[in-house]
Amino acid sequence: MSWQFEKTADIKVTFNAFFSNRASDLDNVLKPSLDALQKVFEWNDKYCYEIAAYKNLVKRGEERLEINVEEINRQQ
């Protein structure tokens, strides 16, 4: 894995969380995941201008978190 964008590029992060328990809170994965992206890629999340998050239900043992990062063109 490598960061493919300029460090100051405007970014959208999409989270696809796959939970086996319907009671799991989707928002609990957002902040820790953004913090991890900052640490691993030495990126500042102040350049994250859009976040999309989706909760999916799966069988126990198939839980996972998929994160997609893309550059966006914001109108300023």
Backbone as XML, in Angstrom:
<?xml version="1.0"?>
<chain id="A" units="angstrom">
  <residue number="1" name="MET">
    <atom name="N" x="0.827" y="-1.175" z="0.000"/>
    <atom name="CA" x="0.000" y="0.000" z="0.000"/>
    <atom name="C" x="0.877" y="1.246" z="0.000"/>
  </residue>
  <residue number="2" name="SER">
    <atom name="N" x="0.486" y="2.189" z="-0.799"/>
    <atom name="CA" x="1.187" y="3.470" z="-0.787"/>
    <atom name="C" x="0.185" y="4.588" z="-1.036"/>
  </residue>
  <residue number="3" name="TRP">
    <atom name="N" x="0.540" y="5.780" z="-0.576"/>
    <atom name="CA" x="-0.306" y="6.954" z="-0.779"/>
    <atom name="C" x="-0.064" y="7.445" z="-2.196"/>
  </residue>
  <residue number="4" name="GLN">
    <atom name="N" x="-1.114" y="7.538" z="-3.003"/>
    <atom name="CA" x="-0.985" y="7.857" z="-4.421"/>
    <atom name="C" x="-1.284" y="9.318" z="-4.734"/>
  </residue>
  <residue number="5" name="PHE">
    <atom name="N" x="-1.484" y="10.145" z="-3.745"/>
    <atom name="CA" x="-1.942" y="11.509" z="-3.953"/>
    <atom name="C" x="-0.953" y="12.503" z="-3.364"/>
  </residue>
  <residue number="6" name="GLU">
    <atom name="N" x="-1.025" y="13.738" z="-3.836"/>
    <atom name="CA" x="-0.264" y="14.801" z="-3.189"/>
    <atom name="C" x="-0.742" y="14.899" z="-1.743"/>
  </residue>
  <residue number="7" name="LYS">
    <atom name="N" x="0.149" y="15.209" z="-0.846"/>
    <atom name="CA" x="-0.215" y="15.283" z="0.583"/>
    <atom name="C" x="-1.282" y="16.339" z="0.851"/>
  </residue>
  <residue number="8" name="THR">
    <atom name="N" x="-1.416" y="17.347" z="-0.029"/>
    <atom name="CA" x="-2.399" y="18.412" z="0.175"/>
    <atom name="C" x="-3.590" y="18.303" z="-0.775"/>
  </residue>
  <residue number="9" name="ALA">
    <atom name="N" x="-3.719" y="17.160" z="-1.453"/>
    <atom name="CA" x="-4.852" y="16.964" z="-2.368"/>
    <atom name="C" x="-6.150" y="16.853" z="-1.569"/>
  </residue>
  <residue number="10" name="ASP">
    <atom name="N" x="-7.242" y="17.318" z="-2.154"/>
    <atom name="CA" x="-8.567" y="17.175" z="-1.534"/>
    <atom name="C" x="-9.011" y="15.722" z="-1.700"/>
  </residue>
  <residue number="11" name="ILE">
    <atom name="N" x="-9.417" y="15.123" z="-0.601"/>
    <atom name="CA" x="-9.644" y="13.678" z="-0.562"/>
    <atom name="C" x="-11.065" y="13.345" z="-0.116"/>
  </residue>
  <residue number="12" name="LYS">
    <atom name="N" x="-11.582" y="12.256" z="-0.688"/>
    <atom name="CA" x="-12.820" y="11.625" z="-0.221"/>
    <atom name="C" x="-12.454" y="10.231" z="0.281"/>
  </residue>
  <residue number="13" name="VAL">
    <atom name="N" x="-12.960" y="9.884" z="1.453"/>
    <atom name="CA" x="-12.719" y="8.555" z="2.021"/>
    <atom name="C" x="-14.060" y="7.838" z="2.127"/>
  </residue>
  <residue number="14" name="THR">
    <atom name="N" x="-14.109" y="6.640" z="1.584"/>
    <atom name="CA" x="-15.316" y="5.821" z="1.651"/>
    <atom name="C" x="-15.039" y="4.598" z="2.518"/>
  </residue>
  <residue number="15" name="PHE">
    <atom name="N" x="-15.897" y="4.387" z="3.488"/>
    <atom name="CA" x="-15.787" y="3.244" z="4.400"/>
    <atom name="C" x="-16.910" y="2.264" z="4.107"/>
  </residue>
  <residue number="16" name="ASN">
    <atom name="N" x="-16.575" y="1.006" z="3.903"/>
    <atom name="CA" x="-17.542" y="-0.078" z="3.824"/>
    <atom name="C" x="-17.246" y="-0.994" z="5.002"/>
  </residue>
  <residue number="17" name="ALA">
    <atom name="N" x="-18.094" y="-0.902" z="6.015"/>
    <atom name="CA" x="-17.910" y="-1.715" z="7.221"/>
    <atom name="C" x="-18.832" y="-2.920" z="7.146"/>
  </residue>
  <residue number="18" name="PHE">
    <atom name="N" x="-18.276" y="-4.079" z="7.389"/>
    <atom name="CA" x="-19.025" y="-5.327" z="7.342"/>
    <atom name="C" x="-19.072" y="-5.897" z="8.751"/>
  </residue>
  <residue number="19" name="PHE">
    <atom name="N" x="-20.249" y="-5.826" z="9.363"/>
    <atom name="CA" x="-20.469" y="-6.257" z="10.739"/>
    <atom name="C" x="-21.309" y="-7.530" z="10.764"/>
  </residue>
  <residue number="20" name="SER">
    <atom name="N" x="-21.077" y="-8.361" z="11.765"/>
    <atom name="CA" x="-21.928" y="-9.533" z="11.958"/>
    <atom name="C" x="-23.031" y="-9.265" z="12.971"/>
  </residue>
  <residue number="21" name="ASN">
    <atom name="N" x="-22.974" y="-8.114" z="13.618"/>
    <atom name="CA" x="-23.968" y="-7.759" z="14.626"/>
    <atom name="C" x="-24.681" y="-6.477" z="14.204"/>
  </residue>
  <residue number="22" name="ARG">
    <atom name="N" x="-25.958" y="-6.550" z="14.048"/>
    <atom name="CA" x="-26.766" y="-5.394" z="13.624"/>
    <atom name="C" x="-26.614" y="-4.209" z="14.581"/>
  </residue>
  <residue number="23" name="ALA">
    <atom name="N" x="-26.292" y="-4.465" z="15.843"/>
    <atom name="CA" x="-26.181" y="-3.406" z="16.842"/>
    <atom name="C" x="-24.861" y="-2.631" z="16.754"/>
  </residue>
  <residue number="24" name="SER">
    <atom name="N" x="-23.915" y="-3.089" z="15.938"/>
    <atom name="CA" x="-22.634" y="-2.385" z="15.803"/>
    <atom name="C" x="-22.849" y="-0.989" z="15.241"/>
  </residue>
  <residue number="25" name="ASP">
    <atom name="N" x="-22.134" y="-0.021" z="15.809"/>
    <atom name="CA" x="-22.276" y="1.373" z="15.394"/>
    <atom name="C" x="-21.299" y="1.712" z="14.274"/>
  </residue>
  <residue number="26" name="LEU">
    <atom name="N" x="-21.818" y="2.166" z="13.173"/>
    <atom name="CA" x="-21.005" y="2.520" z="12.016"/>
    <atom name="C" x="-20.031" y="3.651" z="12.328"/>
  </residue>
  <residue number="27" name="ASP">
    <atom name="N" x="-20.493" y="4.649" z="13.068"/>
    <atom name="CA" x="-19.646" y="5.818" z="13.328"/>
    <atom name="C" x="-18.413" y="5.496" z="14.165"/>
  </residue>
  <residue number="28" name="ASN">
    <atom name="N" x="-18.417" y="4.378" z="14.871"/>
    <atom name="CA" x="-17.265" y="4.026" z="15.710"/>
    <atom name="C" x="-16.018" y="3.669" z="14.911"/>
  </residue>
  <residue number="29" name="VAL">
    <atom name="N" x="-16.150" y="3.375" z="13.634"/>
    <atom name="CA" x="-14.978" y="3.020" z="12.831"/>
    <atom name="C" x="-14.351" y="4.232" z="12.151"/>
  </residue>
  <residue number="30" name="LEU">
    <atom name="N" x="-15.047" y="5.354" z="12.080"/>
    <atom name="CA" x="-14.578" y="6.479" z="11.276"/>
    <atom name="C" x="-13.338" y="7.168" z="11.841"/>
  </residue>
  <residue number="31" name="LYS">
    <atom name="N" x="-13.401" y="7.712" z="13.027"/>
    <atom name="CA" x="-12.288" y="8.484" z="13.595"/>
    <atom name="C" x="-11.026" y="7.635" z="13.759"/>
  </residue>
  <residue number="32" name="PRO">
    <atom name="N" x="-11.108" y="6.441" z="14.351"/>
    <atom name="CA" x="-9.878" y="5.642" z="14.494"/>
    <atom name="C" x="-9.258" y="5.279" z="13.138"/>
  </residue>
  <residue number="33" name="SER">
    <atom name="N" x="-10.093" y="5.059" z="12.139"/>
    <atom name="CA" x="-9.578" y="4.704" z="10.814"/>
    <atom name="C" x="-8.898" y="5.900" z="10.156"/>
  </residue>
  <residue number="34" name="LEU">
    <atom name="N" x="-9.490" y="7.089" z="10.278"/>
    <atom name="CA" x="-8.847" y="8.287" z="9.748"/>
    <atom name="C" x="-7.521" y="8.548" z="10.461"/>
  </residue>
  <residue number="35" name="ASP">
    <atom name="N" x="-7.497" y="8.347" z="11.760"/>
    <atom name="CA" x="-6.256" y="8.524" z="12.516"/>
    <atom name="C" x="-5.192" y="7.535" z="12.053"/>
  </residue>
  <residue number="36" name="ALA">
    <atom name="N" x="-5.585" y="6.303" z="11.763"/>
    <atom name="CA" x="-4.634" y="5.294" z="11.275"/>
    <atom name="C" x="-4.096" y="5.670" z="9.899"/>
  </residue>
  <residue number="37" name="LEU">
    <atom name="N" x="-4.960" y="6.176" z="9.025"/>
    <atom name="CA" x="-4.508" y="6.620" z="7.702"/>
    <atom name="C" x="-3.464" y="7.726" z="7.840"/>
  </residue>
  <residue number="38" name="GLN">
    <atom name="N" x="-3.696" y="8.649" z="8.755"/>
    <atom name="CA" x="-2.737" y="9.737" z="8.995"/>
    <atom name="C" x="-1.381" y="9.197" z="9.424"/>
  </residue>
  <residue number="39" name="LYS">
    <atom name="N" x="-1.412" y="8.253" z="10.343"/>
    <atom name="CA" x="-0.166" y="7.703" z="10.894"/>
    <atom name="C" x="0.594" y="6.896" z="9.846"/>
  </residue>
  <residue number="40" name="VAL">
    <atom name="N" x="-0.093" y="6.005" z="9.155"/>
    <atom name="CA" x="0.557" y="5.111" z="8.193"/>
    <atom name="C" x="1.099" y="5.870" z="6.989"/>
  </residue>
  <residue number="41" name="PHE">
    <atom name="N" x="0.310" y="6.822" z="6.479"/>
    <atom name="CA" x="0.685" y="7.499" z="5.237"/>
    <atom name="C" x="1.236" y="8.915" z="5.450"/>
  </residue>
  <residue number="42" name="GLU">
    <atom name="N" x="1.404" y="9.306" z="6.716"/>
    <atom name="CA" x="1.902" y="10.644" z="7.034"/>
    <atom name="C" x="1.115" y="11.711" z="6.274"/>
  </residue>
  <residue number="43" name="TRP">
    <atom name="N" x="-0.182" y="11.612" z="6.401"/>
    <atom name="CA" x="-1.142" y="12.471" z="5.718"/>
    <atom name="C" x="-1.972" y="13.179" z="6.776"/>
  </residue>
  <residue number="44" name="ASN">
    <atom name="N" x="-2.437" y="14.383" z="6.505"/>
    <atom name="CA" x="-3.249" y="15.124" z="7.470"/>
    <atom name="C" x="-4.711" y="15.074" z="7.039"/>
  </residue>
  <residue number="45" name="ASP">
    <atom name="N" x="-5.569" y="14.598" z="7.931"/>
    <atom name="CA" x="-6.980" y="14.437" z="7.548"/>
    <atom name="C" x="-7.727" y="15.760" z="7.410"/>
  </residue>
  <residue number="46" name="LYS">
    <atom name="N" x="-7.050" y="16.893" z="7.611"/>
    <atom name="CA" x="-7.705" y="18.167" z="7.329"/>
    <atom name="C" x="-7.973" y="18.316" z="5.834"/>
  </residue>
  <residue number="47" name="TYR">
    <atom name="N" x="-7.338" y="17.476" z="5.021"/>
    <atom name="CA" x="-7.570" y="17.491" z="3.568"/>
    <atom name="C" x="-8.681" y="16.532" z="3.147"/>
  </residue>
  <residue number="48" name="CYS">
    <atom name="N" x="-9.333" y="15.920" z="4.110"/>
    <atom name="CA" x="-10.486" y="15.059" z="3.824"/>
    <atom name="C" x="-11.730" y="15.939" z="3.799"/>
  </residue>
  <residue number="49" name="TYR">
    <atom name="N" x="-12.315" y="16.096" z="2.621"/>
    <atom name="CA" x="-13.472" y="16.977" z="2.465"/>
    <atom name="C" x="-14.783" y="16.215" z="2.326"/>
  </residue>
  <residue number="50" name="GLU">
    <atom name="N" x="-14.701" y="14.922" z="2.066"/>
    <atom name="CA" x="-15.912" y="14.107" z="1.965"/>
    <atom name="C" x="-15.664" y="12.764" z="2.626"/>
  </residue>
  <residue number="51" name="ILE">
    <atom name="N" x="-16.705" y="12.286" z="3.304"/>
    <atom name="CA" x="-16.681" y="10.945" z="3.899"/>
    <atom name="C" x="-17.997" y="10.271" z="3.556"/>
  </residue>
  <residue number="52" name="ALA">
    <atom name="N" x="-17.905" y="9.052" z="3.070"/>
    <atom name="CA" x="-19.093" y="8.216" z="2.862"/>
    <atom name="C" x="-18.885" y="6.953" z="3.697"/>
  </residue>
  <residue number="53" name="ALA">
    <atom name="N" x="-19.941" y="6.490" z="4.335"/>
    <atom name="CA" x="-19.832" y="5.304" z="5.182"/>
    <atom name="C" x="-21.053" y="4.417" z="4.975"/>
  </residue>
  <residue number="54" name="TYR">
    <atom name="N" x="-20.796" y="3.125" z="4.855"/>
    <atom name="CA" x="-21.858" y="2.155" z="4.588"/>
    <atom name="C" x="-21.728" y="0.980" z="5.550"/>
  </residue>
  <residue number="55" name="LYS">
    <atom name="N" x="-22.851" y="0.599" z="6.112"/>
    <atom name="CA" x="-22.900" y="-0.533" z="7.035"/>
    <atom name="C" x="-23.490" y="-1.730" z="6.303"/>
  </residue>
  <residue number="56" name="ASN">
    <atom name="N" x="-22.787" y="-2.837" z="6.366"/>
    <atom name="CA" x="-23.220" y="-4.076" z="5.726"/>
    <atom name="C" x="-23.253" y="-5.183" z="6.765"/>
  </residue>
  <residue number="57" name="LEU">
    <atom name="N" x="-24.209" y="-6.070" z="6.663"/>
    <atom name="CA" x="-24.299" y="-7.203" z="7.589"/>
    <atom name="C" x="-23.790" y="-8.466" z="6.902"/>
  </residue>
  <residue number="58" name="VAL">
    <atom name="N" x="-22.931" y="-9.192" z="7.618"/>
    <atom name="CA" x="-22.348" y="-10.426" z="7.100"/>
    <atom name="C" x="-22.386" y="-11.493" z="8.190"/>
  </residue>
  <residue number="59" name="LYS">
    <atom name="N" x="-22.059" y="-12.715" z="7.815"/>
    <atom name="CA" x="-21.991" y="-13.803" z="8.782"/>
    <atom name="C" x="-20.788" y="-13.605" z="9.695"/>
  </residue>
  <residue number="60" name="ARG">
    <atom name="N" x="-20.908" y="-14.124" z="10.917"/>
    <atom name="CA" x="-19.802" y="-14.066" z="11.871"/>
    <atom name="C" x="-18.569" y="-14.701" z="11.223"/>
  </residue>
  <residue number="61" name="GLY">
    <atom name="N" x="-17.433" y="-14.039" z="11.382"/>
    <atom name="CA" x="-16.182" y="-14.507" z="10.793"/>
    <atom name="C" x="-15.858" y="-13.829" z="9.465"/>
  </residue>
  <residue number="62" name="GLU">
    <atom name="N" x="-16.843" y="-13.126" z="8.903"/>
    <atom name="CA" x="-16.638" y="-12.417" z="7.636"/>
    <atom name="C" x="-16.561" y="-10.897" z="7.831"/>
  </residue>
  <residue number="63" name="GLU">
    <atom name="N" x="-16.449" y="-10.455" z="9.092"/>
    <atom name="CA" x="-16.375" y="-9.022" z="9.390"/>
    <atom name="C" x="-15.098" y="-8.441" z="8.777"/>
  </residue>
  <residue number="64" name="ARG">
    <atom name="N" x="-15.211" y="-7.205" z="8.312"/>
    <atom name="CA" x="-14.047" y="-6.521" z="7.757"/>
    <atom name="C" x="-14.371" y="-5.047" z="7.560"/>
  </residue>
  <residue number="65" name="LEU">
    <atom name="N" x="-13.341" y="-4.281" z="7.277"/>
    <atom name="CA" x="-13.491" y="-2.870" z="6.955"/>
    <atom name="C" x="-12.729" y="-2.609" z="5.666"/>
  </residue>
  <residue number="66" name="GLU">
    <atom name="N" x="-13.424" y="-2.074" z="4.675"/>
    <atom name="CA" x="-12.798" y="-1.704" z="3.413"/>
    <atom name="C" x="-12.792" y="-0.183" z="3.338"/>
  </residue>
  <residue number="67" name="ILE">
    <atom name="N" x="-11.631" y="0.373" z="2.985"/>
    <atom name="CA" x="-11.478" y="1.814" z="2.906"/>
    <atom name="C" x="-10.998" y="2.175" z="1.511"/>
  </residue>
  <residue number="68" name="ASN">
    <atom name="N" x="-11.710" y="3.094" z="0.876"/>
    <atom name="CA" x="-11.316" y="3.598" z="-0.439"/>
    <atom name="C" x="-11.004" y="5.089" z="-0.311"/>
  </residue>
  <residue number="69" name="VAL">
    <atom name="N" x="-9.866" y="5.484" z="-0.857"/>
    <atom name="CA" x="-9.444" y="6.880" z="-0.816"/>
    <atom name="C" x="-9.334" y="7.377" z="-2.249"/>
  </residue>
  <residue number="70" name="GLU">
    <atom name="N" x="-9.945" y="8.524" z="-2.528"/>
    <atom name="CA" x="-9.853" y="9.076" z="-3.876"/>
    <atom name="C" x="-9.702" y="10.598" z="-3.825"/>
  </residue>
  <residue number="71" name="GLU">
    <atom name="N" x="-9.045" y="11.112" z="-4.818"/>
    <atom name="CA" x="-8.891" y="12.551" z="-4.931"/>
    <atom name="C" x="-10.142" y="13.132" z="-5.555"/>
  </residue>
  <residue number="72" name="ILE">
    <atom name="N" x="-10.563" y="14.294" z="-5.066"/>
    <atom name="CA" x="-11.744" y="14.955" z="-5.608"/>
    <atom name="C" x="-11.368" y="16.346" z="-6.082"/>
  </residue>
  <residue number="73" name="ASN">
    <atom name="N" x="-12.159" y="16.875" z="-6.955"/>
    <atom name="CA" x="-11.997" y="18.250" z="-7.421"/>
    <atom name="C" x="-13.098" y="19.081" z="-6.790"/>
  </residue>
  <residue number="74" name="ARG">
    <atom name="N" x="-12.741" y="19.833" z="-5.760"/>
    <atom name="CA" x="-13.710" y="20.682" z="-5.078"/>
    <atom name="C" x="-13.826" y="22.009" z="-5.797"/>
  </residue>
  <residue number="75" name="GLN">
    <atom name="N" x="-15.029" y="22.537" z="-5.829"/>
    <atom name="CA" x="-15.239" y="23.897" z="-6.307"/>
    <atom name="C" x="-15.001" y="24.832" z="-5.139"/>
  </residue>
  <residue number="76" name="GLN">
    <atom name="N" x="-14.071" y="25.751" z="-5.268"/>
    <atom name="CA" x="-13.739" y="26.620" z="-4.135"/>
    <atom name="C" x="-14.390" y="27.954" z="-4.236"/>
  </residue>
</chain>
